[in-house]
Amino acid sequence: MNATMLLLATVSIFRMGGDIRVDDAPDGAALRTMGGDIRVTRGAGRIVAKTIGGNIDLARLEGSAEVSTMGGNVEVNVAASGAGHDLDLHSMGGEIEVTLPRDFNGEFFVELDDTNESQLHQIKSDVPLQIRESSRWRFFGGTHRILTGTGRTGSGANRVKITTMGGDITIHRR
């Protein structure tokens, strides 16, 4: 190995249960727990965070993220603009809230699968989205109301995919 090569150390934490807290992941992280919350105070590179029963909070994201929870809310605050900030955020049974820089360039695909007819959920976005409403029949659960939003800001350099079942989706620009 020559002196100009740098080794990047990705934070890796896998737990059968319990919360995961990471203050700084400058070169990315792979975080998984079977039951607990995941919080990253600052993360760059690629952050992968998955939990089966908990919330996920990326307080200051300077890279890209792949996030999934089966029973919790997702909150992501993107701190940087330009390319390299793809987002793939998914929750089954929770709210998703994303905050983006005002000059964020993205290609957006947002889908809300509403399973509870007594409380209709919404897509609320500071980013202009074309929202369509449809329905989908599922073997378990019958007919679901589906809201799909698509849009593009600037060059569309970043791919943003947000999906949830049974929760609101909120996209802020600061």
N, CA and C of each residue as an Amber inpcrd file, in Angstrom:
protein
   522
   0.8480000  -1.1760000   0.0000000   0.0000000   0.0000000   0.0000000
   0.8880000   1.2310000   0.0000000   0.6150000   2.1690000  -0.8930000
   1.4570000   3.3610000  -0.8940000   0.9390000   4.4080000   0.0820000
   1.7200000   5.4210000   0.3410000   1.4170000   6.4060000   1.3700000
   0.2350000   7.2980000   1.0090000  -0.1400000   7.3820000  -0.2580000
  -1.2460000   8.2600000  -0.6370000  -2.6120000   7.5960000  -0.5050000
  -2.6620000   6.2910000  -0.2630000  -3.9480000   5.6000000  -0.1080000
  -4.4840000   5.7990000   1.3030000  -5.7860000   6.0400000   1.3990000
  -6.4260000   6.1830000   2.6910000  -7.3670000   5.0160000   2.9090000
  -7.3770000   4.4940000   4.1110000  -8.3350000   3.4550000   4.4640000
  -9.5260000   4.1200000   5.1290000 -10.7070000   3.8360000   4.6310000
 -11.9080000   4.3890000   5.2210000 -12.5150000   3.3670000   6.1680000
 -12.8580000   3.8040000   7.3420000 -13.4260000   2.9130000   8.3490000
 -14.9100000   3.2090000   8.4900000 -15.7410000   2.2860000   8.0460000
 -17.1770000   2.4180000   8.1880000 -17.5720000   1.8760000   9.5510000
 -18.4320000   2.5970000  10.2610000 -18.9400000   2.1350000  11.5380000
 -19.9340000   1.0060000  11.2710000 -19.7540000  -0.1360000  11.9150000
 -20.6670000  -1.2710000  11.7570000 -21.1430000  -1.7310000  13.1240000
 -22.4570000  -1.7060000  13.3240000 -23.0440000  -2.1700000  14.5860000
 -24.2670000  -3.0120000  14.2500000 -24.2750000  -4.2390000  14.7520000
 -25.4030000  -5.1530000  14.5800000 -25.8170000  -5.6410000  15.9580000
 -27.1020000  -5.5050000  16.2920000 -27.5930000  -5.9160000  17.6060000
 -28.8750000  -6.7120000  17.4540000 -29.0770000  -7.6580000  18.3520000
 -30.3420000  -8.3970000  18.3870000 -31.4460000  -7.5580000  19.0190000
 -31.0850000  -6.5830000  19.8190000 -32.0600000  -5.7000000  20.4490000
 -31.3390000  -4.5510000  21.1240000 -32.0400000  -3.4620000  21.2860000
 -31.4660000  -2.3000000  21.9600000 -31.1940000  -1.1610000  21.0000000
 -31.0460000   0.0070000  21.5740000 -30.8080000   1.2200000  20.8060000
 -29.3710000   1.2810000  20.3040000 -29.1910000   1.9990000  19.1970000
 -27.8520000   2.2620000  18.6520000 -27.7000000   3.7720000  18.5540000
 -26.6160000   4.2950000  19.1410000 -26.3040000   5.7230000  19.0800000
 -24.8930000   5.8810000  18.5270000 -24.7700000   6.6940000  17.4820000
 -23.4570000   6.9700000  16.8920000 -23.3110000   8.4880000  16.8070000
 -22.2720000   9.0270000  17.4540000 -22.0500000  10.4750000  17.4220000
 -21.5210000  10.9330000  16.0680000 -20.5710000  10.1860000  15.5040000
 -19.9440000  10.6170000  14.2600000 -19.5790000   9.3970000  13.4190000
 -20.0500000   9.3970000  12.1800000 -19.7090000   8.3500000  11.2140000
 -19.2100000   9.0550000   9.9510000 -17.9580000   9.5330000   9.9640000
 -17.4620000  10.3460000   8.8490000 -17.2760000   9.5680000   7.5480000
 -17.1850000   8.2350000   7.6290000 -16.9510000   7.4170000   6.4420000
 -18.0790000   6.4280000   6.1960000 -19.2680000   6.7180000   6.7410000
 -20.4130000   5.8460000   6.5370000 -20.6540000   4.9260000   7.7110000
 -21.7980000   4.2220000   7.6580000 -22.1480000   3.3080000   8.7400000
 -23.1370000   2.2640000   8.2410000 -23.0560000   1.0710000   8.8400000
 -24.0270000  -0.0010000   8.6420000 -24.5570000  -0.3370000  10.0280000
 -25.8200000   0.0140000  10.2860000 -26.4020000  -0.0890000  11.6260000
 -27.6860000  -0.9000000  11.5470000 -27.7530000  -1.9850000  12.3490000
 -28.9420000  -2.8310000  12.3390000 -29.2440000  -3.2920000  13.7590000
 -30.5450000  -3.2240000  14.1160000 -31.0030000  -3.7560000  15.3930000
 -32.3770000  -4.3780000  15.1860000 -32.6500000  -5.4290000  15.9170000
 -33.9340000  -6.1170000  15.7890000 -35.0320000  -5.4220000  16.5740000
 -34.6540000  -4.5620000  17.5100000 -35.6600000  -3.8660000  18.2930000
 -35.0410000  -2.7220000  19.0600000 -35.1140000  -1.5430000  18.5130000
 -34.5800000  -0.3720000  19.1860000 -34.4590000   0.7880000  18.2270000
 -34.1900000   1.9490000  18.7940000 -34.0200000   3.1620000  18.0110000
 -32.5890000   3.2590000  17.4890000 -32.4240000   3.9620000  16.3580000
 -31.0980000   4.2470000  15.8000000 -30.9820000   5.7540000  15.6510000
 -29.8950000   6.3090000  16.1900000 -29.6400000   7.7540000  16.0630000
 -28.1950000   7.9750000  15.6610000 -28.0190000   8.7460000  14.5750000
 -26.6940000   9.1650000  14.1290000 -26.6720000  10.6860000  14.2150000
 -25.7720000  11.2260000  15.0440000 -25.6960000  12.6710000  15.2100000
 -25.1260000  13.3270000  13.9610000 -24.0330000  12.7740000  13.4180000
 -23.4490000  13.2820000  12.1770000 -22.9630000  12.0980000  11.3670000
 -23.3530000  12.0590000  10.0880000 -22.9190000  10.9620000   9.2370000
 -22.6140000  11.4400000   7.8370000 -21.5060000  10.9740000   7.3060000
 -21.1350000  11.2320000   5.9180000 -20.9840000   9.8810000   5.2290000
 -20.5600000   9.8730000   3.9810000 -20.4920000   8.6010000   3.2640000
 -21.8890000   8.0360000   3.0930000 -22.0100000   6.7170000   3.1480000
 -23.3090000   6.0440000   2.9990000 -23.7300000   5.4920000   4.3530000
 -24.8970000   5.9190000   4.8120000 -25.4500000   5.4380000   6.0720000
 -26.5690000   4.4470000   5.7600000 -26.4340000   3.2180000   6.2560000
 -27.4800000   2.2020000   6.1490000 -27.9620000   1.9410000   7.5730000
 -29.2500000   2.2170000   7.8310000 -29.8150000   2.0550000   9.1730000
 -31.1180000   1.2860000   9.0620000 -31.1940000   0.1350000   9.7610000
 -32.3880000  -0.7110000   9.6710000 -32.7470000  -1.2220000  11.0590000
 -34.0360000  -1.1070000  11.3950000 -34.5460000  -1.6420000  12.6470000
 -35.9240000  -2.2370000  12.4060000 -36.2660000  -3.2250000  13.2000000
 -37.5800000  -3.8320000  13.0490000 -38.5950000  -3.1610000  13.9610000
 -38.1590000  -2.6130000  15.0650000 -39.1020000  -1.9730000  15.9750000
 -38.5200000  -0.7550000  16.6410000 -38.4150000   0.3430000  15.9180000
 -37.9040000   1.5630000  16.5310000 -37.8430000   2.7090000  15.5490000
 -37.4920000   3.8700000  16.0840000 -37.3520000   5.0860000  15.2920000
 -35.9350000   5.2200000  14.7620000 -35.7800000   5.9500000  13.6630000
 -34.4560000   6.2320000  13.0960000 -34.3300000   7.7380000  12.9320000
 -33.2290000   8.2870000  13.4420000 -32.9810000   9.7260000  13.3750000
 -31.5590000   9.9680000  12.8760000 -31.4430000  10.5760000  11.7080000
 -30.1460000  11.0050000  11.1790000 -30.1300000  12.5220000  11.3060000
 -29.4960000  13.0190000  12.3700000 -29.5880000  14.4340000  12.7430000
 -28.8630000  15.3570000  11.7690000 -27.7160000  14.9200000  11.2500000
 -26.9410000  15.7420000  10.3050000 -26.3120000  14.8070000   9.2760000
 -26.9980000  14.6420000   8.1420000 -26.5270000  13.7480000   7.0870000
 -25.7720000  14.5440000   6.0380000 -24.5190000  14.1760000   5.8360000
 -23.6750000  14.8410000   4.8350000 -23.3610000  13.9270000   3.6640000
 -24.0010000  12.7460000   3.6360000 -23.8060000  11.7810000   2.5560000
 -25.1430000  11.2610000   2.0650000 -25.2120000   9.9610000   1.8160000
 -26.4470000   9.3300000   1.3560000 -26.9660000   8.3910000   2.4450000
 -28.2400000   7.9710000   2.3060000 -28.8220000   7.1150000   3.3400000
 -29.7940000   6.1080000   2.7560000 -29.7560000   4.9120000   3.3260000
 -30.7470000   3.8670000   3.0910000 -31.2850000   3.4940000   4.4650000
 -32.5710000   3.7850000   4.7010000 -33.1580000   3.6830000   6.0300000
 -34.4460000   2.8840000   5.9550000 -34.6450000   1.9760000   6.9120000
 -35.8520000   1.1660000   6.9250000 -36.2240000   0.8020000   8.3590000
 -37.5160000   0.9850000   8.6930000 -38.0350000   0.5560000   9.9860000
 -39.4000000  -0.0910000   9.7920000 -39.6760000  -1.1120000  10.5850000
 -40.9580000  -1.8120000  10.4790000 -41.9920000  -1.2410000  11.4440000
 -41.5790000  -0.4720000  12.4110000 -42.5490000   0.0410000  13.3740000
 -42.0630000   1.2940000  14.0520000 -41.7570000   2.2960000  13.2670000
 -41.2830000   3.5270000  13.8740000 -41.2420000   4.6710000  12.8940000
 -40.8580000   5.8090000  13.4060000 -40.7530000   7.0210000  12.6110000
 -39.3330000   7.1980000  12.0900000 -39.2080000   7.9640000  10.9910000
 -37.9070000   8.2750000  10.3960000 -37.7780000   9.7860000  10.3190000
 -36.6430000  10.2990000  10.7780000 -36.3490000  11.7230000  10.6560000
 -34.9380000  11.8720000  10.1060000 -34.8050000  12.5990000   8.9880000
 -33.5040000  12.7940000   8.3390000 -33.3290000  14.2720000   8.0390000
 -32.1780000  14.8060000   8.4510000 -31.8250000  16.1930000   8.1880000
 -30.5880000  16.1980000   7.2890000 -30.7780000  16.5070000   6.0050000
 -29.6710000  16.5410000   5.0490000 -28.9870000  17.8900000   5.1830000
 -27.6810000  17.8630000   5.4620000 -26.9410000  19.0880000   5.7670000
 -26.1680000  19.6360000   4.5840000 -26.0960000  18.9000000   3.4910000
 -25.2670000  19.3210000   2.3640000 -26.0690000  19.2510000   1.0740000
 -25.6670000  20.0760000   0.1080000 -26.3110000  20.0290000  -1.2060000
 -25.2810000  19.5440000  -2.2250000 -25.6550000  19.5290000  -3.4980000
 -24.7940000  18.9590000  -4.5260000 -25.1180000  17.4910000  -4.7040000
 -24.3080000  16.7940000  -5.4800000 -24.5280000  15.3630000  -5.7310000
 -24.0290000  14.5410000  -4.5400000 -24.4200000  13.2550000  -4.5120000
 -23.9480000  12.3380000  -3.4730000 -24.8430000  12.2470000  -2.2590000
 -26.1280000  12.6400000  -2.4100000 -27.0430000  12.6270000  -1.2730000
 -28.3280000  11.8810000  -1.6050000 -28.1890000  10.6970000  -2.2190000
 -29.3560000   9.8710000  -2.5140000 -29.9950000   9.4220000  -1.2040000
 -31.3320000   9.3590000  -1.2010000 -32.0760000   8.9290000  -0.0200000
 -33.0570000   7.8330000  -0.4080000 -33.0710000   6.7420000   0.3670000
 -34.0480000   5.6720000   0.2220000 -34.5870000   5.4240000   1.6290000
 -35.7760000   5.9720000   1.9140000 -36.3370000   5.9640000   3.2620000
 -37.6540000   5.2060000   3.2630000 -37.7940000   4.2640000   4.2130000
 -38.9830000   3.4190000   4.2340000 -39.4220000   3.1560000   5.6730000
 -40.7410000   3.2510000   5.9060000 -41.3120000   2.8970000   7.2000000
 -42.6190000   2.1520000   6.9760000 -42.8520000   1.1460000   7.7940000
 -44.1500000   0.4710000   7.8190000 -44.7770000   0.8060000   9.1620000
 -45.6810000   1.7610000   9.1570000 -46.3550000   2.1170000  10.3960000
 -45.7870000   3.3340000  11.0770000 -45.1800000   4.2350000  10.3220000
 -44.6150000   5.4150000  10.9560000 -44.5690000   6.6150000  10.0360000
 -44.2860000   7.7510000  10.6470000 -44.1440000   9.0170000   9.9380000
 -42.7300000   9.1200000   9.3730000 -42.5810000   9.8540000   8.2660000
 -41.2590000  10.1550000   7.7260000 -41.1730000  11.6590000   7.5440000
 -40.1080000  12.2510000   8.1230000 -39.8790000  13.6880000   8.0130000
 -38.4580000  13.9220000   7.5240000 -38.3440000  14.6810000   6.4250000
 -37.0470000  14.9660000   5.8100000 -36.8800000  16.4810000   5.7200000
 -35.7000000  16.9580000   6.0890000 -35.3680000  18.3680000   5.9280000
 -34.1930000  18.4640000   4.9650000 -34.3630000  19.2830000   3.9220000
 -33.3690000  19.4200000   2.8610000 -32.8770000  20.8620000   2.7800000
 -31.6390000  21.0670000   2.2920000 -31.1920000  22.4310000   2.0250000
 -32.0710000  23.0700000   0.9430000 -32.2080000  24.3620000   0.9750000
 -33.0380000  25.0910000   0.0050000 -32.6020000  24.7880000  -1.4270000
 -31.2770000  24.6330000  -1.6750000 -30.7630000  24.4190000  -3.0350000
 -30.5380000  22.9420000  -3.3700000 -31.2250000  22.0320000  -2.6810000
 -31.0860000  20.5970000  -2.9200000 -31.6160000  20.2380000  -4.3080000
 -30.8190000  19.4980000  -5.0840000 -31.2020000  19.0230000  -6.4150000
 -31.6170000  17.5650000  -6.3180000 -32.8760000  17.2700000  -6.6250000
 -33.3260000  15.9000000  -6.4710000 -34.4080000  15.4940000  -7.4410000
 -34.4620000  14.1920000  -7.6770000 -35.5350000  13.5330000  -8.4260000
 -36.3200000  12.7700000  -7.3630000 -37.5900000  13.1180000  -7.1490000
 -38.3660000  12.6230000  -6.0190000 -39.4200000  11.6120000  -6.4540000
 -39.5030000  10.5080000  -5.6850000 -40.6020000   9.5540000  -5.7810000
 -41.0600000   9.2930000  -4.3500000 -42.3160000   9.6200000  -4.0620000
 -42.8600000   9.5170000  -2.7080000 -44.1440000   8.7020000  -2.7870000
 -44.2870000   7.7090000  -1.8980000 -45.5260000   6.9090000  -1.8940000
 -45.9940000   6.6730000  -0.4720000 -47.2740000   6.9690000  -0.2530000
 -47.9110000   6.7530000   1.0350000 -49.0340000   5.7380000   0.8300000
 -48.9480000   4.6180000   1.5070000 -49.9610000   3.5640000   1.4660000
 -50.7830000   3.7160000   2.7340000 -52.0320000   4.1770000   2.5820000
 -52.8780000   4.4750000   3.7380000 -53.7530000   3.2790000   4.0580000
 -53.4980000   2.6650000   5.1830000 -54.2150000   1.4550000   5.5670000
 -55.3710000   1.7260000   6.5140000 -55.4300000   2.9270000   7.0950000
 -56.4330000   3.2290000   8.1010000 -57.3810000   4.3020000   7.5650000
 -58.5760000   3.9060000   7.1970000 -59.5270000   4.8470000   6.6090000
 -60.0790000   5.8450000   7.6230000 -59.9760000   5.5650000   8.9140000
 -60.5230000   6.4840000   9.9100000 -59.6120000   7.6940000  10.1290000
 -58.3250000   7.5760000   9.7910000 -57.3960000   8.7020000   9.8910000
 -56.5590000   8.7450000   8.6180000 -56.9400000   9.6230000   7.6800000
 -56.2300000   9.7050000   6.4200000 -54.9170000  10.4680000   6.5970000
 -53.8540000   9.9110000   6.0830000 -52.5350000  10.5240000   6.1720000
 -52.2630000  11.3600000   4.9270000 -51.1950000  12.1730000   4.9970000
 -50.9240000  13.1340000   3.9330000 -49.4530000  13.1540000   3.5460000
 -49.2260000  13.6680000   2.3420000 -47.8800000  14.0630000   1.9090000
 -47.8580000  15.5820000   1.9760000 -46.9730000  16.1170000   2.8120000
 -46.8070000  17.5720000   2.9480000 -45.3920000  17.8970000   2.4940000
 -45.2700000  18.7950000   1.5020000 -43.9490000  19.0110000   0.9290000
 -43.7040000  20.4610000   0.5340000 -42.5440000  20.9810000   0.9480000
 -42.0680000  22.2740000   0.4630000 -41.4920000  22.1330000  -0.9440000
 -41.1620000  20.9150000  -1.3430000 -40.6870000  20.6180000  -2.6960000
 -41.9210000  20.4230000  -3.5680000 -41.9930000  21.0640000  -4.7310000
 -43.1770000  20.8780000  -5.5760000 -43.2770000  19.4270000  -6.0790000
 -44.3800000  18.7890000  -5.7330000 -44.6350000  17.4060000  -6.1520000
 -45.9770000  17.3350000  -6.8540000 -46.0330000  16.5040000  -7.8810000
 -47.3070000  16.1870000  -8.5150000 -47.8450000  14.9670000  -7.7730000
 -48.9720000  15.1350000  -7.0850000 -49.5170000  14.0650000  -6.2460000
 -50.7650000  13.4830000  -6.9020000 -50.7620000  12.1540000  -6.9950000
 -51.9050000  11.4170000  -7.5420000 -52.4490000  10.4950000  -6.4600000
 -53.7640000  10.3090000  -6.4710000 -54.4030000   9.3830000  -5.5410000
 -54.9700000   8.2100000  -6.3260000 -54.7480000   7.0220000  -5.8130000
 -55.2880000   5.8100000  -6.4270000 -55.6110000   4.8280000  -5.3090000
 -55.9850000   3.6320000  -5.6840000 -56.2200000   2.5940000  -4.6830000
 -55.5670000   1.3040000  -5.1530000 -55.2610000   0.4620000  -4.1890000
 -54.6220000  -0.8170000  -4.4740000 -55.2660000  -1.8560000  -3.5570000
 -55.5950000  -2.9860000  -4.1190000 -56.1700000  -4.0560000  -3.3230000
 -55.0600000  -4.9770000  -2.8540000 -55.0850000  -5.3040000  -1.5840000
 -54.1110000  -6.2440000  -1.0120000 -54.8800000  -7.4170000  -0.4230000
 -54.3420000  -8.6130000  -0.6110000 -54.9880000  -9.8200000  -0.1090000
 -55.2770000  -9.6910000   1.3810000 -54.2910000  -9.2100000   2.1410000
 -54.4860000  -8.9350000   3.5580000 -54.6980000  -7.4420000   3.7190000
 -55.8810000  -7.0270000   4.0710000 -56.1410000  -5.6150000   4.3060000
 -57.0890000  -4.9700000   3.3260000 -57.4640000  -5.6560000   2.2590000
 -58.4270000  -5.0910000   1.3220000 -57.8870000  -3.9180000   0.5270000
 -58.7550000  -2.9230000   0.2900000 -58.3960000  -1.7820000  -0.5410000
 -57.6550000  -0.7320000   0.2850000 -56.5360000  -0.2820000  -0.2420000
 -55.7270000   0.7570000   0.4010000 -55.7370000   2.0050000  -0.4700000
 -55.7910000   3.1610000   0.1590000 -55.6450000   4.4480000  -0.5360000
 -54.1490000   4.7060000  -0.7170000 -53.7420000   5.0140000  -1.9470000
 -52.3320000   5.2410000  -2.2650000 -52.1620000   6.6750000  -2.7540000
 -51.2390000   7.4030000  -2.1330000 -50.8350000   8.7200000  -2.6150000
 -49.4190000   8.5890000  -3.1730000 -49.2310000   9.0430000  -4.3950000
 -47.9260000   8.9980000  -5.0430000 -47.5430000  10.4080000  -5.4550000
 -46.3450000  10.8190000  -5.0780000 -45.8490000  12.1400000  -5.4430000
 -44.5490000  12.0200000  -6.2160000 -44.4400000  12.7780000  -7.2910000
 -43.2070000  12.8120000  -8.0750000 -42.8430000  14.2670000  -8.3510000
 -41.5580000  14.5050000  -8.4740000 -41.1160000  15.8550000  -8.7760000
 -39.6120000  15.9140000  -8.9510000 -39.1570000  17.0930000  -9.3450000
 -37.7280000  17.2900000  -9.5950000 -37.3690000  18.7100000  -9.2010000
 -36.2320000  18.8560000  -8.5390000 -35.7080000  20.1780000  -8.2360000
 -34.3170000  20.2930000  -8.8430000 -34.0430000  21.4470000  -9.4260000
 -32.7260000  21.7010000 -10.0220000 -32.3570000  20.6550000 -11.0480000
 -31.1200000  20.1780000 -10.9650000 -30.6020000  19.2020000 -11.9250000
 -31.1070000  17.7850000 -11.6740000 -31.7310000  17.5470000 -10.5250000
 -32.1900000  16.1960000 -10.1890000 -31.0450000  15.2550000  -9.8620000
 -29.9200000  15.7930000  -9.4060000 -28.6990000  15.0070000  -9.1940000
 -28.8500000  13.8910000  -8.1700000 -29.7350000  14.0400000  -7.2080000
 -29.9180000  13.0380000  -6.1520000 -31.2500000  12.3280000  -6.3190000
 -31.2590000  11.0240000  -6.0970000 -32.4830000  10.2320000  -6.1510000
 -33.0500000  10.1630000  -4.7430000 -34.3160000  10.5540000  -4.5980000
 -34.9790000  10.5480000  -3.2950000 -36.2200000   9.6750000  -3.4010000
 -36.2120000   8.5650000  -2.6680000 -37.3550000   7.6510000  -2.6420000
 -37.8190000   7.5460000  -1.1920000 -39.0970000   7.8750000  -0.9680000
 -39.6630000   7.8510000   0.3780000 -40.9640000   7.0630000   0.3120000
 -41.0930000   6.0110000   1.1210000 -42.3230000   5.2190000   1.1530000
 -42.7030000   4.9170000   2.5950000 -44.0050000   4.9610000   2.8640000
 -44.4960000   4.5830000   4.1800000 -45.8790000   3.9600000   4.0680000
 -46.2170000   3.1740000   5.0610000 -47.5650000   2.6240000   5.2080000
 -48.1160000   3.1720000   6.5160000 -49.2180000   3.8960000   6.4300000
 -49.8970000   4.3250000   7.6470000 -49.2510000   5.4670000   8.3960000
 -48.6510000   6.4140000   7.6990000 -48.0720000   7.5760000   8.3610000
 -47.9300000   8.7260000   7.3870000 -47.7790000   9.9340000   7.9140000
 -47.5770000  11.1110000   7.0800000 -46.1520000  11.1510000   6.5460000
 -45.9740000  11.8120000   5.4060000 -44.6540000  12.1140000   4.8520000
 -44.5530000  13.6340000   4.7830000 -43.4710000  14.1790000   5.3690000
 -43.2640000  15.6230000   5.3660000 -41.8610000  15.9180000   4.8320000
 -41.7960000  16.8090000   3.8430000 -40.5200000  17.2380000   3.2740000
 -40.4010000  18.7510000   3.4610000 -39.3840000  19.1480000   4.2360000
 -39.1160000  20.5730000   4.4960000 -37.9050000  21.0180000   3.6940000
 -37.8720000  22.3070000   3.3720000 -36.6660000  22.9390000   2.8250000
 -36.3140000  24.0890000   3.7600000 -35.0260000  24.1980000   4.0950000
 -34.6090000  25.2930000   4.9690000 -33.7520000  26.2750000   4.2440000
